[in-house]
């Protein structure tokens, strides 16, 4: 089921959206959804990461215990992979 949203955007954005929709032969809503879905997913992932980092910091402040080296390496590896994926998406 779809839902209608009224969103105020700049004139430049609206013209560009209309042009892309015409060029691709897709409705403006479909173009917005195709572009917006990955951005929303990334924003949600960022919010989860920040919440987890904040919770870890609070836990550390309470008990002074840090994570194991392996856990920290896994966190950094995941962060690097996420940054690389975001950079590849931006290059497209």
N, CA, C and O atoms as a GROMACS GRO file, in nm:
protein
  368
    1UNK      N    1   0.084  -0.116   0.000
    1UNK     CA    2   0.000   0.000   0.000
    1UNK      C    3   0.090   0.124   0.000
    1UNK      O    4   0.189   0.129   0.073
    2UNK      N    5   0.055   0.219  -0.079
    2UNK     CA    6   0.135   0.342  -0.084
    2UNK      C    7   0.070   0.450   0.002
    2UNK      O    8  -0.047   0.442   0.039
    3UNK      N    9   0.150   0.550   0.030
    3UNK     CA   10   0.104   0.660   0.114
    3UNK      C   11   0.152   0.790   0.053
    3UNK      O   12   0.266   0.800   0.008
    4UNK      N   13   0.066   0.888   0.050
    4UNK     CA   14   0.102   1.017  -0.008
    4UNK      C   15   0.163   1.106   0.099
    4UNK      O   16   0.111   1.118   0.210
    5UNK      N   17   0.276   1.171   0.063
    5UNK     CA   18   0.341   1.266   0.151
    5UNK      C   19   0.355   1.399   0.078
    5UNK      O   20   0.384   1.402  -0.042
    6UNK      N   21   0.334   1.506   0.148
    6UNK     CA   22   0.357   1.638   0.092
    6UNK      C   23   0.488   1.689   0.149
    6UNK      O   24   0.502   1.704   0.271
    7UNK      N   25   0.584   1.716   0.061
    7UNK     CA   26   0.717   1.757   0.104
    7UNK      C   27   0.754   1.884   0.030
    7UNK      O   28   0.738   1.894  -0.091
    8UNK      N   29   0.804   1.981   0.104
    8UNK     CA   30   0.848   2.106   0.044
    8UNK      C   31   0.995   2.093   0.009
    8UNK      O   32   1.078   2.063   0.095
    9UNK      N   33   1.028   2.115  -0.119
    9UNK     CA   34   1.166   2.107  -0.166
    9UNK      C   35   1.198   2.233  -0.245
    9UNK      O   36   1.109   2.310  -0.282
   10UNK      N   37   1.327   2.253  -0.270
   10UNK     CA   38   1.367   2.371  -0.347
   10UNK      C   39   1.322   2.355  -0.493
   10UNK      O   40   1.297   2.244  -0.540
   11UNK      N   41   1.312   2.467  -0.560
   11UNK     CA   42   1.274   2.466  -0.702
   11UNK      C   43   1.376   2.387  -0.784
   11UNK      O   44   1.338   2.314  -0.876
   12UNK      N   45   1.503   2.402  -0.751
   12UNK     CA   46   1.609   2.330  -0.823
   12UNK      C   47   1.592   2.180  -0.806
   12UNK      O   48   1.603   2.105  -0.903
   13UNK      N   49   1.566   2.137  -0.684
   13UNK     CA   50   1.546   1.994  -0.659
   13UNK      C   51   1.426   1.942  -0.737
   13UNK      O   52   1.434   1.836  -0.800
   14UNK      N   53   1.316   2.016  -0.735
   14UNK     CA   54   1.195   1.974  -0.804
   14UNK      C   55   1.219   1.963  -0.955
   14UNK      O   56   1.174   1.867  -1.018
   15UNK      N   57   1.289   2.061  -1.012
   15UNK     CA   58   1.318   2.055  -1.157
   15UNK      C   59   1.406   1.936  -1.191
   15UNK      O   60   1.384   1.866  -1.290
   16UNK      N   61   1.506   1.912  -1.107
   16UNK     CA   62   1.595   1.798  -1.132
   16UNK      C   63   1.519   1.667  -1.120
   16UNK      O   64   1.537   1.578  -1.203
   17UNK      N   65   1.436   1.655  -1.019
   17UNK     CA   66   1.356   1.534  -1.002
   17UNK      C   67   1.265   1.511  -1.122
   17UNK      O   68   1.256   1.399  -1.172
   18UNK      N   69   1.199   1.615  -1.167
   18UNK     CA   70   1.111   1.603  -1.284
   18UNK      C   71   1.191   1.560  -1.408
   18UNK      O   72   1.146   1.475  -1.485
   19UNK      N   73   1.310   1.619  -1.427
   19UNK     CA   74   1.394   1.585  -1.542
   19UNK      C   75   1.437   1.438  -1.537
   19UNK      O   76   1.430   1.368  -1.638
   20UNK      N   77   1.482   1.393  -1.421
   20UNK     CA   78   1.526   1.254  -1.408
   20UNK      C   79   1.408   1.159  -1.430
   20UNK      O   80   1.423   1.055  -1.495
   21UNK      N   81   1.292   1.194  -1.377
   21UNK     CA   82   1.174   1.110  -1.397
   21UNK      C   83   1.139   1.099  -1.546
   21UNK      O   84   1.107   0.990  -1.595
   22UNK      N   85   1.145   1.211  -1.617
   22UNK     CA   86   1.118   1.208  -1.761
   22UNK      C   87   1.222   1.124  -1.835
   22UNK      O   88   1.188   1.042  -1.921
   23UNK      N   89   1.350   1.145  -1.800
   23UNK     CA   90   1.458   1.074  -1.868
   23UNK      C   91   1.450   0.923  -1.847
   23UNK      O   92   1.480   0.846  -1.938
   24UNK      N   93   1.410   0.882  -1.729
   24UNK     CA   94   1.404   0.739  -1.699
   24UNK      C   95   1.268   0.678  -1.730
   24UNK      O   96   1.254   0.555  -1.731
   25UNK      N   97   1.168   0.763  -1.756
   25UNK     CA   98   1.034   0.712  -1.783
   25UNK      C   99   0.966   0.656  -1.659
   25UNK      O  100   0.876   0.572  -1.669
   26UNK      N  101   1.009   0.701  -1.544
   26UNK     CA  102   0.952   0.653  -1.417
   26UNK      C  103   0.881   0.768  -1.348
   26UNK      O  104   0.915   0.885  -1.369
   27UNK      N  105   0.782   0.736  -1.266
   27UNK     CA  106   0.716   0.842  -1.188
   27UNK      C  107   0.813   0.904  -1.089
   27UNK      O  108   0.908   0.839  -1.045
   28UNK      N  109   0.790   1.030  -1.054
   28UNK     CA  110   0.877   1.098  -0.959
   28UNK      C  111   0.883   1.022  -0.827
   28UNK      O  112   0.989   1.014  -0.765
   29UNK      N  113   0.772   0.966  -0.783
   29UNK     CA  114   0.770   0.892  -0.657
   29UNK      C  115   0.864   0.772  -0.662
   29UNK      O  116   0.932   0.742  -0.564
   30UNK      N  117   0.869   0.704  -0.777
   30UNK     CA  118   0.957   0.589  -0.791
   30UNK      C  119   1.104   0.631  -0.788
   30UNK      O  120   1.188   0.562  -0.731
   31UNK      N  121   1.134   0.745  -0.851
   31UNK     CA  122   1.271   0.797  -0.850
   31UNK      C  123   1.311   0.832  -0.708
   31UNK      O  124   1.420   0.796  -0.662
   32UNK      N  125   1.224   0.904  -0.638
   32UNK     CA  126   1.254   0.942  -0.499
   32UNK      C  127   1.274   0.820  -0.411
   32UNK      O  128   1.366   0.817  -0.329
   33UNK      N  129   1.190   0.719  -0.427
   33UNK     CA  130   1.203   0.599  -0.344
   33UNK      C  131   1.332   0.524  -0.374
   33UNK      O  132   1.398   0.475  -0.283
   34UNK      N  133   1.367   0.515  -0.503
   34UNK     CA  134   1.491   0.446  -0.540
   34UNK      C  135   1.614   0.517  -0.484
   34UNK      O  136   1.710   0.452  -0.442
   35UNK      N  137   1.610   0.649  -0.484
   35UNK     CA  138   1.723   0.727  -0.432
   35UNK      C  139   1.721   0.730  -0.279
   35UNK      O  140   1.825   0.719  -0.214
   36UNK      N  141   1.604   0.746  -0.223
   36UNK     CA  142   1.592   0.766  -0.079
   36UNK      C  143   1.608   0.642   0.005
   36UNK      O  144   1.656   0.650   0.119
   37UNK      N  145   1.571   0.526  -0.046
   37UNK     CA  146   1.578   0.404   0.034
   37UNK      C  147   1.719   0.375   0.084
   37UNK      O  148   1.737   0.351   0.204
   38UNK      N  149   1.821   0.376  -0.003
   38UNK     CA  150   1.957   0.352   0.049
   38UNK      C  151   2.002   0.458   0.149
   38UNK      O  152   2.070   0.428   0.246
   39UNK      N  153   1.963   0.583   0.125
   39UNK     CA  154   2.002   0.691   0.217
   39UNK      C  155   1.934   0.671   0.353
   39UNK      O  156   1.998   0.693   0.456
   40UNK      N  157   1.808   0.631   0.354
   40UNK     CA  158   1.739   0.606   0.480
   40UNK      C  159   1.800   0.487   0.554
   40UNK      O  160   1.816   0.491   0.676
   41UNK      N  161   1.833   0.381   0.480
   41UNK     CA  162   1.895   0.264   0.542
   41UNK      C  163   2.029   0.302   0.605
   41UNK      O  164   2.062   0.256   0.714
   42UNK      N  165   2.106   0.385   0.536
   42UNK     CA  166   2.235   0.429   0.589
   42UNK      C  167   2.216   0.515   0.714
   42UNK      O  168   2.291   0.502   0.811
   43UNK      N  169   2.117   0.603   0.711
   43UNK     CA  170   2.089   0.688   0.827
   43UNK      C  171   2.046   0.603   0.947
   43UNK      O  172   2.087   0.631   1.060
   44UNK      N  173   1.965   0.501   0.924
   44UNK     CA  174   1.925   0.412   1.032
   44UNK      C  175   2.044   0.336   1.088
   44UNK      O  176   2.057   0.321   1.210
   45UNK      N  177   2.132   0.288   1.000
   45UNK     CA  178   2.252   0.215   1.044
   45UNK      C  179   2.342   0.307   1.126
   45UNK      O  180   2.398   0.265   1.227
   46UNK      N  181   2.356   0.432   1.082
   46UNK     CA  182   2.437   0.529   1.157
   46UNK      C  183   2.378   0.552   1.296
   46UNK      O  184   2.451   0.557   1.395
   47UNK      N  185   2.245   0.565   1.304
   47UNK     CA  186   2.180   0.587   1.432
   47UNK      C  187   2.200   0.467   1.525
   47UNK      O  188   2.225   0.485   1.644
   48UNK      N  189   2.189   0.345   1.471
   48UNK     CA  190   2.213   0.225   1.551
   48UNK      C  191   2.357   0.222   1.602
   48UNK      O  192   2.382   0.192   1.718
   49UNK      N  193   2.451   0.252   1.512
   49UNK     CA  194   2.593   0.253   1.550
   49UNK      C  195   2.618   0.352   1.663
   49UNK      O  196   2.686   0.321   1.760
   50UNK      N  197   2.562   0.473   1.649
   50UNK     CA  198   2.581   0.575   1.752
   50UNK      C  199   2.520   0.532   1.885
   50UNK      O  200   2.578   0.554   1.991
   51UNK      N  201   2.402   0.470   1.879
   51UNK     CA  202   2.337   0.423   2.002
   51UNK      C  203   2.421   0.314   2.068
   51UNK      O  204   2.436   0.314   2.190
   52UNK      N  205   2.474   0.222   1.989
   52UNK     CA  206   2.558   0.116   2.044
   52UNK      C  207   2.686   0.173   2.103
   52UNK      O  208   2.731   0.129   2.209
   53UNK      N  209   2.745   0.270   2.034
   53UNK     CA  210   2.869   0.332   2.084
   53UNK      C  211   2.842   0.406   2.215
   53UNK      O  212   2.922   0.397   2.308
   54UNK      N  213   2.731   0.477   2.222
   54UNK     CA  214   2.696   0.549   2.344
   54UNK      C  215   2.673   0.451   2.459
   54UNK      O  216   2.718   0.475   2.571
   55UNK      N  217   2.602   0.342   2.431
   55UNK     CA  218   2.576   0.242   2.535
   55UNK      C  219   2.707   0.180   2.583
   55UNK      O  220   2.725   0.158   2.703
   56UNK      N  221   2.797   0.152   2.489
   56UNK     CA  222   2.928   0.096   2.527
   56UNK      C  223   3.006   0.194   2.613
   56UNK      O  224   3.070   0.155   2.710
   57UNK      N  225   3.001   0.322   2.577
   57UNK     CA  226   3.072   0.424   2.654
   57UNK      C  227   3.013   0.436   2.795
   57UNK      O  228   3.087   0.447   2.892
   58UNK      N  229   2.881   0.432   2.805
   58UNK     CA  230   2.817   0.437   2.937
   58UNK      C  231   2.858   0.317   3.021
   58UNK      O  232   2.887   0.330   3.140
   59UNK      N  233   2.859   0.198   2.960
   59UNK     CA  234   2.898   0.077   3.032
   59UNK      C  235   3.042   0.089   3.080
   59UNK      O  236   3.075   0.051   3.192
   60UNK      N  237   3.128   0.140   2.995
   60UNK     CA  238   3.269   0.157   3.032
   60UNK      C  239   3.282   0.254   3.149
   60UNK      O  240   3.360   0.231   3.241
   61UNK      N  241   3.206   0.363   3.145
   61UNK     CA  242   3.213   0.461   3.254
   61UNK      C  243   3.165   0.402   3.386
   61UNK      O  244   3.214   0.439   3.493
   62UNK      N  245   3.070   0.309   3.379
   62UNK     CA  246   3.017   0.249   3.501
   62UNK      C  247   3.113   0.147   3.563
   62UNK      O  248   3.132   0.145   3.684
   63UNK      N  249   3.173   0.062   3.478
   63UNK     CA  250   3.254  -0.045   3.536
   63UNK      C  251   3.403  -0.038   3.498
   63UNK      O  252   3.483  -0.116   3.550
   64UNK      N  253   3.440   0.053   3.410
   64UNK     CA  254   3.580   0.068   3.373
   64UNK      C  255   3.636  -0.044   3.290
   64UNK      O  256   3.756  -0.047   3.262
   65UNK      N  257   3.551  -0.137   3.250
   65UNK     CA  258   3.598  -0.250   3.170
   65UNK      C  259   3.586  -0.217   3.022
   65UNK      O  260   3.482  -0.173   2.975
   66UNK      N  261   3.693  -0.239   2.951
   66UNK     CA  262   3.693  -0.218   2.806
   66UNK      C  263   3.671  -0.352   2.738
   66UNK      O  264   3.682  -0.457   2.800
   67UNK      N  265   3.640  -0.346   2.610
   67UNK     CA  266   3.620  -0.469   2.533
   67UNK      C  267   3.752  -0.539   2.507
   67UNK      O  268   3.859  -0.482   2.525
   68UNK      N  269   3.742  -0.663   2.466
   68UNK     CA  270   3.860  -0.740   2.430
   68UNK      C  271   3.913  -0.690   2.296
   68UNK      O  272   3.839  -0.631   2.217
   69UNK      N  273   4.041  -0.713   2.272
   69UNK     CA  274   4.104  -0.669   2.147
   69UNK      C  275   4.029  -0.724   2.026
   69UNK      O  276   4.008  -0.651   1.929
   70UNK      N  277   3.989  -0.849   2.032
   70UNK     CA  278   3.919  -0.911   1.918
   70UNK      C  279   3.786  -0.839   1.890
   70UNK      O  280   3.750  -0.819   1.775
   71UNK      N  281   3.716  -0.801   1.997
   71UNK     CA  282   3.589  -0.730   1.980
   71UNK      C  283   3.612  -0.593   1.916
   71UNK      O  284   3.538  -0.552   1.827
   72UNK      N  285   3.715  -0.523   1.963
   72UNK     CA  286   3.745  -0.391   1.906
   72UNK      C  287   3.788  -0.401   1.761
   72UNK      O  288   3.748  -0.319   1.678
   73UNK      N  289   3.868  -0.501   1.728
   73UNK     CA  290   3.910  -0.520   1.589
   73UNK      C  291   3.789  -0.547   1.500
   73UNK      O  292   3.783  -0.497   1.387
   74UNK      N  293   3.693  -0.626   1.549
   74UNK     CA  294   3.572  -0.653   1.472
   74UNK      C  295   3.491  -0.526   1.450
   74UNK      O  296   3.436  -0.505   1.341
   75UNK      N  297   3.482  -0.441   1.551
   75UNK     CA  298   3.409  -0.316   1.538
   75UNK      C  299   3.476  -0.226   1.435
   75UNK      O  300   3.409  -0.169   1.349
   76UNK      N  301   3.609  -0.212   1.444
   76UNK     CA  302   3.681  -0.129   1.347
   76UNK      C  303   3.670  -0.185   1.206
   76UNK      O  304   3.654  -0.110   1.110
   77UNK      N  305   3.679  -0.318   1.192
   77UNK     CA  306   3.668  -0.381   1.060
   77UNK      C  307   3.530  -0.352   1.000
   77UNK      O  308   3.520  -0.320   0.881
   78UNK      N  309   3.426  -0.363   1.081
   78UNK     CA  310   3.290  -0.334   1.032
   78UNK      C  311   3.277  -0.187   0.993
   78UNK      O  312   3.214  -0.155   0.892
   79UNK      N  313   3.336  -0.098   1.073
   79UNK     CA  314   3.330   0.045   1.041
   79UNK      C  315   3.403   0.078   0.912
   79UNK      O  316   3.354   0.158   0.832
   80UNK      N  317   3.518   0.017   0.891
   80UNK     CA  318   3.594   0.039   0.768
   80UNK      C  319   3.516  -0.014   0.648
   80UNK      O  320   3.512   0.050   0.543
   81UNK      N  321   3.455  -0.130   0.662
   81UNK     CA  322   3.374  -0.186   0.552
   81UNK      C  323   3.256  -0.095   0.520
   81UNK      O  324   3.224  -0.074   0.403
   82UNK      N  325   3.193  -0.043   0.624
   82UNK     CA  326   3.079   0.047   0.603
   82UNK      C  327   3.122   0.175   0.532
   82UNK      O  328   3.055   0.221   0.440
   83UNK      N  329   3.235   0.231   0.575
   83UNK     CA  330   3.286   0.352   0.510
   83UNK      C  331   3.323   0.325   0.364
   83UNK      O  332   3.296   0.409   0.278
   84UNK      N  333   3.382   0.211   0.338
   84UNK     CA  334   3.417   0.176   0.200
   84UNK      C  335   3.294   0.161   0.112
   84UNK      O  336   3.293   0.206  -0.002
   85UNK      N  337   3.190   0.097   0.167
   85UNK     CA  338   3.066   0.080   0.090
   85UNK      C  339   3.002   0.215   0.062
   85UNK      O  340   2.953   0.238  -0.048
   86UNK      N  341   3.003   0.304   0.160
   86UNK     CA  342   2.945   0.438   0.140
   86UNK      C  343   3.025   0.514   0.035
   86UNK      O  344   2.966   0.584  -0.048
   87UNK      N  345   3.157   0.501   0.037
   87UNK     CA  346   3.240   0.571  -0.062
   87UNK      C  347   3.214   0.517  -0.202
   87UNK      O  348   3.209   0.594  -0.298
   88UNK      N  349   3.196   0.387  -0.215
   88UNK     CA  350   3.167   0.328  -0.348
   88UNK      C  351   3.032   0.376  -0.399
   88UNK      O  352   3.017   0.403  -0.518
   89UNK      N  353   2.932   0.385  -0.308
   89UNK     CA  354   2.800   0.432  -0.351
   89UNK      C  355   2.806   0.576  -0.399
   89UNK      O  356   2.739   0.613  -0.495
   90UNK      N  357   2.886   0.657  -0.333
   90UNK     CA  358   2.897   0.799  -0.371
   90UNK      C  359   2.967   0.817  -0.505
   90UNK      O  360   2.942   0.915  -0.575
   91UNK      N  361   3.055   0.725  -0.542
   91UNK     CA  362   3.129   0.736  -0.668
   91UNK      C  363   3.040   0.706  -0.789
   91UNK      O  364   3.072   0.745  -0.901
   92UNK      N  365   2.929   0.636  -0.765
   92UNK     CA  366   2.841   0.599  -0.878
   92UNK      C  367   2.775   0.717  -0.939
   92UNK      O  368   2.698   0.702  -1.034
   0.00000   0.00000   0.00000
